[in-house]
């Protein structure tokens, strides 16, 4: 497992909002160790019996060992919340989408300066089956196992996780790096963590059209990783120049097309699945 483990002690920023309340309940139900939440001006309230504070600084007076945060705050206010969390904690997950790109760039740079692990923005989060989640993913489709799952797409993550579980396999940790052009952790960052994780035996990397992050990850893996990687690239039928879903999912010329990426991934030793169903078939062959 990576990122979320038995040592994770998390807070929820924006805990009193609709999304914050709902997902706090779901994360607690799954066993995630959430100890407090923030909502400026609402200190003293409780959400699912979790105490609400005005700031992280106030939380740390009562819970000095908190180390992670998940952010459910409207896009215009995320930067301030993220800066607060990054300066105080080891792991920050930003669920919020539609954050201005300049804000995201500042957040990512700030996280690097503070050596804080940043997941997102625009991510479904992280789940370590049997331990907990800092995210919004449905938990019933994630069986515990030895396959590390990393993806740009939340919906695709759910589809593949469900197939993996239905076919009798399981996941060590599932990570959505986020669908925006700029994110905290990238594919290479997560592949490194899976390579060093004794519970992860194989890695599934789910990509999509646009940019070249999957290809960069494949080049890195060819030189530095020992564990097999299975990949699927969504967007085979996407027309040139048209944005498809995520802000990062746009192709120009031949660079970034699904077919181009698939060929390059194969050249660098990645096992490429042509359809989602082929992922499990390849996993079985690698057993």
Secondary structure, DSSP 8 states (H G I E B T S, - for coil): --SSSTT--EEEETTTSHHHHHHHHHHHHTT--EEEEE-TT-TT-EETTEEEES-HHHHHHH-TT--EEEE---GGGHHHHHHHHHHH-SEEEE------HHHHHHHHHHHHHTT-EEEESS--EEEETTTEEEE---GGG--EEEEEEEES-HHHHHHHHHHHHHTT--EEEEEE--SSSS-SS-HHHHHHHHHT-TT--EEEEEEESSSSHHHHHHHHHHHH--S-EEEEEE-TT--TT---SSTT---BTTBT-HHHHHHHHHHTT-EEESSHHHHHHHHHHT-
